[in-house]
């Protein structure tokens, strides 16, 4: 047996084993009086050992999770083990290499099927995992998109009766459409903007915050890419009137995203300015009232939101008293 083959057979199977082996070899060789360059053979051996340990940790853990999730539903007790499997996967796939490896070992179809599960706990965990997998990851976005997750997520957002499922569906939709044109196209083709606007009408604070944040992000991205599809679609569906009506409600945190969306649209589309100026909407009145209300309540805490209102006033009504310094735009 060659020395290289002998080394391969002695690769450690745990971090503790790797450390013990390294310490033992250091003792056998003695402590050198000065630093010496590591031999190529020694370097290769250590790299393979570390690589073997790393793969053994994550890939095997993910495979064990998939084994649990692949089991048929037989008893209620199975749900607990499946929830734990989702939690374990979630703790690993925020590392992009692990997220990609989960696809390579066949995990995506298993995860996606739980969007249809009768247990809401497993539905929202599936959506949450999809959100983490696809966040800023074109590889995972592409493969999840090929499994048709966006239309399913839109159905959950529109129709699921469990708040947590709707919240996580929004999270996943945001990840699947952010900086991913193919996902955005599927979203628009499935009337996703209407679902997003309907979510703004929900009585669930987290749904309103997430949907308004996603709307603002989509508008901003469309401006950066010079794609007018989203802007025009929003204007044609009467988005200005719908957003202004939300501002007339009792103040909520998501109003900052609503005002910012209107400000961005008004800065780029003259038609939006004209809509905002319609007397029936009473936008100027509510903006003045809201600024006064928030400045009185806690000017520092609501500084960013107040500036959104001032920007919108300056853009649509020429209120020079509220024009922002150019450095803050």
N, C-alpha and C positions, 0 to 999 in steps of 0.2 A: 504493500500500500504506500502511495506517495505521501510526502509530508502535507501537501495541499489537501489530499483527500482526508487525511487524518484530522486536519483542522476543521474541515466541514462537518465531520461527524461529531466534533466536540463543541459545536455551536450551542450556546446556552439557550434554555427554554424560558427563562424569566430574567427580569432585571437583576434580581438578587444573584442569580447564577452568573450573569455577565460580570457583576461587580466582584464576586468571589474569584472568578477565573482571572480577572485582571490583576487583583491583589496577589493571588498566588504566583502568577508569572513574574510580577514585580519582585516578590521575595526571592524566587529562584534565581533571578538574574542579578539581584543586588541593586542597591540604589546607586546610580551613576553619579560621579562627582560633578558632571556638567551635562547640559542638555545635548542629546544626540538626535540626529535626524531619524525618524521612524522609517523602517524598511518598507518597501512597496508591498511585500508579502504580508507583513504585520498590519499595515494600513488596510489592505484589502480584507483581511480576516476580521478586523474590528468593524469595518463598515458592514460586512455581511452579517456579523453577529447582531449589531444594532438594528439592521434592517429586518432580520429574522424576528427579533423581539417585538419590534413595532408592528409588523404585519400580524404576528401572532395575537397581539393585544386587540387591535381594532377590528380587523376582518373577522376573526373568530367570534368576537363579542357580537358583531352585527349579524353574523350567520345564526348565532343562537337566538337572537331576537326575532329574526325572520322565521326560524323554526317554530317559535311560539305563535307568531302571528299567522302562520300557515295552517294551524290546526283548525279543524271544524268546530263550530260552536256546539258544545254538548251540555255543559253545565254553567251555571252562573259564576262559579269560581274561576272559570277560564278568563272572565273579563278582567279580574285583578291582575293576572299574570300578563295579559295583553297590554293593560295600561302601563305596567312596569316595563314591558318591552319597548313601548313607544317612548317612555321617559328615558330609557337607556340610549335608544337611537338618537333622541333629541340632544342628549348630552355629548354625542360624538360628532354629529354631522355639521356642527357649526364650523368645523375644520373642512375646508373645501376639498381636500384630498379624500377625506372620509365620505363626504357627500357624493363625490364622483364614484368612489368605490362601491357605495351602496347600490348604485345603478348597475355597475359592472357585475355584481354578484346576484343580480336579478331581483333586487328589492323593490323597485318602483311599482310594478303592478300589484304587489302585495299591499303596499302602503295605500295606494290609490283606491283599492276596492273597499277600504274601510270608510270612505266618504259616504257609502251607501248603507252602512251598518245600522241596525235598529237601535243600538245603544248610543245615545248622544255623546257619552264620554269618549267613545272610540271615534265617532265622527269628528269631533273637534280636535282630538289629538292627531288624527290623520291630516286634517287641514293645517294644523300648526306645524307638523313636520314638513309638509309640502312647502310652507312658507319659508322655513329655515333652509331647506334644501335649495330653493330657487332664488334666494336673496343674493343679488349680484353674482350669479353663477350661470352664464349662458349655456354651459354644457348641460346642467340639470334642467334649466328652463326649457331647452330644446326637447329633451327626452320626456319631460313631464307633459309638455304641450302635445307631443305625439300621442299621449295616452288620453287626450281629451279632458284634462282636468278643469279647464276654465269654464266650459258650459255647466259642468257639475257644480262647481263652486258658486256660480251665479244662481243656480237653482236653490242651493242651500241659503244663500244670502236672501233671496226673495221669499222662500217658503218654509224654512226650518222654524220650528216653534221654540227652540232653545236658544237663548241669547248668546251663550258662549260659542255655539256652533256658528252663528252669524258673524260674531266678532272675529273668530279665527278664519272664516271663509274670506272676509274682507282682507285680513292680513295676508292670506295666501294669494288673493287676487292682486294685491298691491305688489307683492314680490314677483308674481308671474308676468306682470305688465311693465315693470320698471326697467327702463333701458333695454327693452326686448321687443323690437318692432313686430315680430311674428305673433307674440302673445297679445300685443295691443290690437293687432288686426282681428284676431279671434274674439277678443273682448268686444270690439265694436261691432263685428258681424253678428254677435249674439245679443245685441242691444244692451250691452253692459252699462252704457251711460244712463239709460233709463233705470236700471237696477240700482245704480249708484245714487241717483237723485231720489229714488224711493227710499233708500236707506237713510237719507238726510231727514226724512219725515218720521223716522222711528222715534219711539219714546224712550229709547235706551241710550244713555249718554255716551257710552263707549262706541256704539255703532255710529252715532252722529259724529263723534270726534274723528274716528278712523275714516269714515266715508268722506268727510269734508277735507281731511288731510290728503287723502288719495286724489280727490278731485283737483285740489290745488296743485299737487305734484304733476298730474297729467297735463294740466293747462301749462305749467311752467316748461315741462319737457317738450310739449308741442311747439312752443315758441322757440326753444333752443334748436330744435330740428327743422324749423320753418315748415312744419307740416300743419296745414290749416284744417285738416279733417275734423279734429276734435273741437276746435274753436267754432267752426261753422255749425257742426252738429249741435253743440250746446246752445248757440244762439237760436237756431231753428226750432229747438224744443222749448223755447221760452225760459231759458235758465235764469235770466236776469230777474224776472218777476218772482220766480220760485225762491231764489236766494234772498231777495229783498224781503219777501214775506217772512223768512226765517229770522231776519234781523229784527223784525217787529215783535218777536216773541220775547218773553222774559230772558234776560241775559244768561248765556251759557258759554262755556269755554270754547266750544267749537265755532262760535261766531267770529273769532279771529281768522280762521281759515276761510270762512265765507267772505268776509270783508276783503281779505287778501286776494281771493279768487276774482272778485268783482274788480278790484283795483288793477290787477294784471290784465284782465280782459279789456277794461276801459282804456288802458294805456296803449293798447294795440289795435282796438277795433272801434272806429267812430260810431258804428251802429250800437254798440253797447253803451256808449256815453249818451246817445239819444234815448235809449231805453231807460237808463238811470234817471234821466231828467224828466220823465213823464210825471206830471203833478199827482196822478192817482196813486203812485207808489209811495209818495211822501218820504223819499229816501233822505233828502237833505235834513228834514226835521228829525228823523230818528238818529241820524249820525251825530247831529249836535247834541241831542239828548243823551246818547250813549257816551259820548266823550265827557260830558259834564258828570254823568253818573259814575264813570270809572275813575275820573280824576278825583272826585270827592271820596270814593271808597278807598282806593289805594293807587295813586298815580304811578308809583314806581313799579309795583307788581304788574300793572296792566300796560306798561310803557309800549311794548311792541304792538299790542292790539290797538291802543289809542293812535299810534302812528299809522296803522292801516286805515283807520277811519279818516284821519286827516288827509292822507294821500288820496283816498277816494273822493273826499270833498273837493280837494284842490283840482283833481282831474275832471270831475263832472260838473262842478258848480263854481269853479274859479275863486274859491275862498282863499285869498292870499294869506289870510291870517293863519291858515292851517298848512300852508305849503312847507314842505320839509326842506331842510338844508340838503344840498345836492350830495354831500358826503354820506348821508343816511339813506339815500335811495337804494 
